[in-house]
Amino acid sequence: MQQTIDYDEVGFKAGLEVHQQLLTATKLFCRCPAGLYTKEHDGIVLRHMRPTLSELGEYDGTALMEFKTKKNIVYLLHESNTCTYEMDDTPPFLINPEGVDVAIEQCLMLGCDIVDELHIARKQYLDGSIPTGFQRTAIVGVNGLLPFRGRQLSITQVSVEEDSCREVSDTGHLIVWRTDRLGMPLIETVTGPDLRTPDEVEEAILLIGRVCRSTGHVRVGMGASRQDVNVSVRGGTRIEIKGVPKAGWAPALVHGEAVRQVNLLKLRDELHQRGFTSPETIVVDHRDVTSILASSAIDHFRADAWQRWLEATGRRPGFECGTGPFSVRGIRIAGLKGTLEHPTQPDLTFVHELQGRIRVIAGLDQAPILVHDGSWPGTAAELKAVRSELDCEPEDALIVVWGAEGDTLTAVEEIRLRFVDALHGVPSETRQPFVDGHTNFERILPGPDRMYPDTDSPPLALDRERVQALEGVLPEAPWIREARYAEAGLPLVTIHFLIRRGGARLVDLVADEADADVREAGFFFGERIKGLRRKGVAVDAITDDQWISWFTILRKHPVAAEDHNQAIRWMARRPGRDPQDYLNAVGIGVFPDHWLQDVTRKATNRQPDHPDGTADQQHRFLMGLSMKGLRGRVPARDVLQAIAKETEREGN
């Protein structure tokens, strides 16, 4: 059941970090090709990450958490798109100047002030997504503003940075990455916490996307744009929903997070009322109960079933799985019975919070990850025996986990720490999104200690001449273009598609160079060629000159539009060829001799296979016969008039 809340009443706030890949030929800090994806690999690297001290002599909390996961990190390499820089075996090249120019252009489109000097920093990541353990990043613009719902959406900063690897799989203690995307240039656009409802979050994502794409210098398609959404409520804290792939996911995700924070604050208050106010009051005890449950009908509790599961899933002890023998561990949480069933996200409870921590940090991911006395799957006698072994009192909660012994011990500590976090309300976390609107724990939210200067990269001055040259060729702001297209009669959904997918540039091109009607060109590029693209026609290979020629032809011979499908297929197969050559070959725009007699002849004594006696069916049938040779040569309305006149004559 979805829990409704008043967003204003709970103090809902949200901001964005929108990541958009830039359309460059090469990667940001090496000269490997950008955008060259591969499904195969010809090299494998195994690595382990460890945290390092910041410049202030401190460890980042997220780095310490990632170290506890004991991950084996495997990288799949292909020589076509990966070099020794990505594997941290050679220093970086100088930053890609093309990427810097596109980043400056994007900052100007977002209304930002451009910094005078680019300083490369290292942002630490120990989840394995970057083999170096850090991402190179640099602030390019600050203090931007975008018009949004009658007010201003603030742009805090825009950074240019290298993209991370693509995740292939994450199983227990093994995570596998593909390095083809690694190092591709992208910008990160950070907004202020200005968004007031889940719907505004979706709208702001789409707005920033249209601004970025209006230049035509960014990548499009699945994965080219991703966003992290920061959400908080009054009394809560900033939670980052990481890597939301589609704007349409955002409303349900941020609503669920707002509900989660409201409910976690209620849990905090309940814990305080019960007298749990400090870490010392959270008492967790545990015992190995493997022998007690050795003959259980529940597979999770038996060593033989565990072994079969390892073999069936191909998991190796000490690699995907942790160390030590199989263990079933009972965990008593003193005085906290009932808290496991406390609601958090819509349709989820506090148990889900514990499952997420255990899955990520302890590496125990065999569903359902844990069981508890509130939903015990075994017999009542088994539950009684386990509670007795742990000396549980009636008010104590019981949890049972299973797996490699070392991992179950890690799970005990994570359960205790998550209850300690509950005393303060909402812990700072990065959470993973799912299509149904719920999120799960991914890692502790990183802090400022993970950032430090990159001593391998010199600063880069961004002189005024460079910025002014880019500013001079900026395209029209999307909201100005949207107003102009709307005035021409285009619907908003078509306008947004044109800007997102690059069709707006072509609309303006043919309007300027071929005197095309903006409304007709907008529907053509925004609607008509969609179907051809879906059918595999390479419409994006058609050159600007071909489009200008085609629309010039349409202005002189409007009837040619009736043959646009075949003409576009011809142009797509012959990039650069003038479509007039096609029209000359097939006679488009030229009335064939005796066409009227041919139509009259076809209309005489011809009937559909299953006539219904209506003139409409007869006309449609005869039009199908006649237009095969006349499409693009004789206007369809003229053919229809001839058919109607002939059938009327026959009827008389």
N, C-alpha and C positions, 0 to 999 in steps of 0.2 A: 504494500500500500504506500502510495506517495504521500509524504508528510508535507502539508502546505505551511508556508511561513510568510510573514510580512517582512519583505527585504529591508524596508526602511526602518521598521521597528527593531530588527536584530542588528542593524548597523552593517549591512552587507556592503563590501567593497571588493572590487576586482581590478586587476591590471594585466597587461599582456607582455609577453616576450615572443615576438614573431620572428621566426627564422626563415629567411628566403634565400635560396641558392641563386648565385649570380651566373649569368650566361657568359662565361669566359672559355677560352680555348684550353687553358692549362690550369693546374691547381694553384693554390695560393703561395706556397713556399717551396715548390719544386716545379719541374717542367713536365710532369706526367700529364696526359690528357685528362681534362675534366669532362664528366658526363659519359664516360665509357664504362658501362656496367658489364659484368661477366657473371656467368653461372658456374663456370668451372674454375679450378685453381691448379697451379703448378708448383706451389710451395706452401709449407705449413710451418708456423712458428708457435712455440709454446712459451708463455711467459707468466710470471707471478709479479704482482704489484706490492709495493710497500710504501708507507707514508714517509714524507720528509718534513723537516721543520720549515716553517715560514721564515720570512726575513726577520720577524720579531721573536724567533725561537719558540714558536708554538705550533702544535699539530692541529690541523683542521679536523673537526669532529666527524665529518663525512668520510674523510680518508681513513680514520681509525675504524669506523664502522665497516667500510669496505674490506679492510685488512682482516677483520674478524670472520668474514665470509669464507676465507681460505679458498678463493677461486682459482681454478686452473683455467688460464685464458689462452685460447687457440685462435690464431689468425690465419685465414685462407688468402693466399696471395696469388696474383696473376701478373706475369711480367709485362703485360700490355698497359697496366694502369697503376703499378706500384714500383717504387724504387727504394733505395736504402734510406732516404730521408724519412719516409713513413715509418720505417722500423727503428728510427732513432739511431741509425748507424753512421749517419753523416749530418753535418750541420745544415740549417735551412739556407736556401737561396735567398736573395733579396726579395722582398714582397712583390708579388705580381702587379705591375703598374696598371694593367687592364682592370684587374679586380679593384684596385684603389679608385680608379676613375668611375667605375660603375657604382661603387659604394658612395662616393661623393655625390654622384648624380641622384642616388636614392635618398641621401640625406637632404639634398635641396628639395626634392619632391615632397619630403616629409616636413618641410619648413624648419629645418635645423640650422643652427650656426655651425660652421665648419671649424674644426680645431686648427691651430696654426702648425702643429707638429704632431705627427703620428708616432706614438710610443707603443711598441709591442710588449704585451704582458703574457705571462703564463697563468692559465687557470687550471688548477689541479683536478684531474678526474682519475679515480682509481677503480672505476667499474669495468675497466678494460676496453671501453669504447674508443680510446686513443692509445696506441702502443707506447707513446712517450710518457704517458701518465699525466699529461697536461695538454691543454689546447692553447695555441697561440691566437691572441685576440688583441684588437686595438680600437679605441674609441675614435670615431671619425666626426660625428656630429652630436650636438646637445641642444636642449631647450627648443624643441620643435612644437608646433601646434597644428592640429587638423580640425576643420569645422565638423561638428558632430552633434546632430539632434538639436540644433539651435544654440549650442555652446561649444566650447573648445575641448578637444582631447589632447592632453599634454603628452609630448614625446620626450622622455627624460634623456635618453641617449640612443645613439645608433653605433654599433660596433661592426667592424669587418673581422671575420674569423674563419678558421678552417673547420670544415664539417667533420663529423666523426664516422666511425665504421658503421656498416649495416649489421644488425644482429641476425644471426642464422638460427641459433638455438640457445636456450638457457636451461640446463638440466642439473639439478643438485649443485655440485661444486664445479661443474664445467660450463663455461660459456664460450660460444664460438662466434667469431666475427668475420665478415668479408670486408676487405680493405679497398674495394673499388671506389666507394664514395668518400673515403678518408682524404682530407686535405682540400676538397672542393671549396671554393670561396663562397661564403654566405654573409648576409648581414643579419644582425640581431637588433630588432627594434623594440625598445623597452618603453612602455607607456606608464603614466602615473596611475594611481589607484582610483581612477575617475569613473569607473563603470558601476552602475547602481542596480542592475538587474541581469539575470542570465541572458535575456534577449539582447540587451545592449552589448554583452560580451561577443555574441555571434556577429552582430552588426559591425562592431569595431574590427573584428578579425577580417571581415570581408572588405571593409573600407581600406584598411592598411594594405590588404592584398591588391585591391584595384589601384591604389597609388603606386605600389611597387611595380605592378605589371604594365602600367600605362606607358612605361619607357620602352618596353620590348627588349630590355637587356637583362631579364631574369629568366630563370628556368620555370617551366610549367609542367604539370603532370603530378602523379602520385609521389609523394615524398619530397618534392621540390620546395614545398612550404609546410612548415610545422610550427605549432605554437605551444608555449607553456603559458598556462593561465594561473595567476596568483589570486587567491581567494582568502578573505577573512571576514569574520563577524565581530561585533563589539565584544571585547573580553577574550576573543580567540587570538590567533596568530596567523601570519602569512603561511599558507600552504600552496605549494607549487604542483599543479597537475601537469605532468611532463609529457611533451610530445603528442598533443592532441592533433590527429592527422587531418581532421575536417572541421570546418566551422560549425557544421550542423550538429556535431557531437556536443558542442560547448554548453548549450543551455541545460541539458540534463546533468552534465558533469558538475557544473558549478552550483546548480541547485542542490545536488546530492551532497556536495562538500559543505555548503552552507548549513544544510540540515545536520550533517555529521558534527560540525563544530558546535551548533546549538545543543545537540544531545550530549556531546562530550563535556560541555560546561555544566549540564545538569548532572552528569555522572560525578564530576568533581565536587559539586555541592553535596551530593548524596554521600560520597566518601568522607567529606569533612564532617557531615552530620553524624556519621558512624564513629568518628574519632580518628580517622586515618588522615593525618595532616602532614606527616614528614616521612622521608624514606625509611626511617627506622621502624615505623609502624607497619610497614608492609613486610610480613613474615611469610617466606616461602620455604617449604620443606619438600624433600623428594627422596624416593627410594626406587631401586630396581625391582619391578614386579613381574619380570619375565616368567619366572617359575609359576607364579600364581595363575597366570593367564595362558600357560603353555598348551593347554588342551581346549582353549576357547574355540567356539564356532566362528569367531570373527577373525578373518585372515590376517588383519593388521597386527594381531597380537601374537602370531605364531612364527617361529624361526623358519619352518619349512616353507610356509607361504611367502615369507620375505625373500628367501633364496630363489624361489620360482619367479618372483617379480623382478629380481635383479637380472636373472637370466633372460627373461622375456623382453626386458627393456634394454638389455645390453649394457647395464651399469657395472662399473668396475670399482671395487673397494679401493679407497685411497685416490680415486680420480673423480668420477661422478659422485661417488659416495664417500662419506667420511671414514675415519679410522675407528678401530675397535670392533668387538663382536656385536651381534644383534642384541638390542636392548629395548625393553618396554619399560618406560619410566612413569611412575605415578608422581604427581605434583600436588601438594596441598597448599592452598592459599588461605591463610588463617583469617577467619571472620568475614570473608568476602563472598559468601554464597549469594547467588542471585545477580551479582554484578556482571557475570558472563552473558546474561540474557538482556542486558541493558541495550536499548536501541541505539544505533549510530546512523549509518546511511539508511535511506529508505529500504525496507525489507531485510536489513542486516543488523547484527548485534555486535557487542564488544568482542565476541569470539573471533569475528572476522579480523579485527585489529591484531589479535594475537597470532592468528594464522599467517597474516602477512609478514610479521616480523620473523616468525620461525622459518617460513619458506625462504626468505631472502638471506637471513643472517646465519641460521643453523643449517641451511641446505636440505631441510626435510620437506619434500614436496609431494609425497605420495598422498593423494586425496583420501580423506578429508584433512590431513595434516595433524589434527588433534581431535580427541573426543573428550567430553566432560560429563559430569554427573547429571546435568540438565537435559542431555540428549544421549544417554548411555545406550550403545547399540547391542551390548551383550546381555547376559542374564543378570537378574537381581542379585543372585548369589555371588557372581563375580564382582559386581560393584561393591557389595558389602565386604567381601574379602579384601579388596584393594583399599577401601576406606579404613578398614580395621588395621591393615599393615602400616598405614600412614598416621594412625591415631587421630583420624578426623573427628572433629566435633560437629554437631548438627549445623552450626553456622559457617563451617568451612567449605570452600569450593574445591573441587577435585578436577584435575586435568590429566590426561594420559597422552603421551607421545611415544613414538617408536622409531627405530632406525639404528644406524651405527652409534655405538655408545658415546663417542665423543660429541656427536651432533645432538644427542638428547640432552647432554649436560649443557651445551650451549643454549638449547631451547629453554631450559630452566631459568637461566640468567636473563634471557630476553623477555620471558614472561614477567619476571620480577621488575625489570626495568620499565616495561610497558605500563605496569600498574603504578610505578613511581611517577611516570610521566602523567598518568591520569589524575594524580593529585593536583597538578598545575593546570589541568584543562586540556588544551590542544597542543600537542608537541609539534615542533617545526619539522615538517617532512616534505619530501618530494614523493608524489604518488603517481602510479601508473593508471592511465585511463582505459576503460573498456566500452565497447559500443553500446551496451545496455544502460550506461549512465553511472555505473559504480566505479570506484577507484580502489587501488590496493597499494600497500606500502611498497616503495621502491628504494628509498634511502633517506637518511637524515638530511635535512635541508642544509646545503653548504653555507659556510660563513665567509667573512672577508679574509680569513687566514689562508685561504687556498690561492690567493692572487699574489704574484710577485713578478718583478721585472724579468724580461727575457734578455739575458746578457749576450745572446748570440745574434741579436738583430739590432742594427743601428736605428736611431730615430729618423723620420722622414719628414722634411718640411713640405707643407702643402701651401704653395705660394698662391697669391691672389689671382695671378694671371691664369693659372690652371683651373681654379674654381670658377672664375668668370667665364672662361671658354666653355665649360660644361653647362653653366647656368644659361648661356646664350642659346643653347639648342634644346632646352627642356621642352617636353611636350606639354600640352594643355593639362591643367589640373583636372582630375576626373570629375569633380563636382561641377566644374564649368562645362565640360564636355557633356555630362549627363543632362544638364539643363538645356543645352543646345539641341541634343538629340531628342529630348522629350518634346521640345517645341516643334520639332519636325514631325512628330507623331509616332515615335518609337516607344513601345512599352518598356518599363523599367527593367524587367527581367532580361529582355533582349539587350538593352544598353549595358547592363552589368556583364553579360556574357561577352559582348564585344570587347569591353575593356579588359576583362580577365584573360581572354584567349587571343588577344592581339588583333582582332578584327577591326577595332576602332581605327587603327592606323590605316588600314586598307579603305575603310569608308571615307576617311578624310582625303586619302590619296586620289581615289577616283572622282570624288566630288570636286577637288581642286584641278586635277589634270584632264578629266574627261567630262566635266560639267554634269556628273551624275547626280540624280536626286538623292539627298541624304537618306530619306525614309526608305526608298527602294533599295539603295545600297546597304543600308543597315539590316533590312530583312534578309537580303541576299547573303551577306557575310555572317549574320547572326543566327539565321535559321536554315536557309536553303541548303548551304553546303555541309551542314552538320551530318545529314544522312549519307552524303557521298564519303565524308571522312570516315564515318563508322563502317562503311562498306569497303574500306581499304584504299580508296582513291587518294593518291598523294597530292591533295589540294595545296599542301604547304610548299610543294616544290614549284608551284606556278609563280612566275616572277612578277614584279611590280609592273614591268612594261607590258606583259601579257594582260594583266587585269586592266590597265589603262586602255589598251587596244580593244579589249572585249566590251568595256562600257562605252567607248566611243562608237563601236559598231551598234550597240543597243540603242544609242541615241539616234542613229541614222536609220536603223532597221529594227524597230521594236519587236517585230515578229520573230527575230532570232532568239529572243528569250525563251520561246517555246521549245527550243532544242538545247537548252543550257546544259542538261545532263551529259549529253554526248560531247558537246563542245568542251566542257570542263574536263572530262576524261581525256580528250585529245590533248588539251594543254598540259595536263598533269603528266602525260607520257612523253611530252616533248617540251621540257622547260626551255624557255627562250624563244620558241617558235611563235610567230605572229598568228593569232587565231583567224585572221583574215584568210590565211592559206586553207584552213579547214572549211571556212564558209565558201570559198571559191570552189573547192573540190566537190562539195555536196550540194552546192547551189542554194545555200541559205540566203534568204532575202530576195530570191529571184522567183517570180511566179512562173511555174512550169506551163508550157503550152497545153492547151486543152484541159486544164485542170477541172474546170467546171463541168465539162462533158464527162470526165472520168468519175467525178463525184455523183453526177446524175445517173450514170450507168450502174454504179455500185449500189445506189439507193433503190434501184428498180427490182422489185420482187425478191428482196433479200430479207430474211427474218432471223431473229435469234433462235438458238436451239430450243429454248423453252419460253416462247413468247407469252407475256401476260396481257397483251392487248393494249398496253398504254403507249402513248406517243413518246413519253420520256425514255422508256426502255428501248424503243425502236431507234430514237435519235442517238442514244449512247452507243448502241451496237454499231450503227452506221458510222458514227464518228471514229470508233476504234478501227474500222476498216479503212476509212479514208485518210486519217492523219498519219498512218505509217509512212506514206510517201510525201506528205505535205507539211509535216511539222517543221517549223522554222522557215517555211517558204511562203505559206499562205496563212494568214491569221485564222485562228481556230473559230473566231466568231463568224468569219465569212463562210467557212466550210459548214458550220452549223446552220446558218441562214439558208444555204443552198440545199442542204438535206431537208430542212423543215419545209421549204418551198416545194421540193419534189415529192415528199411523202404526202403533203397536203393535196397536191395535184392528183396523186394516185388515189387518194381517198375519195376525191370527187369523181 
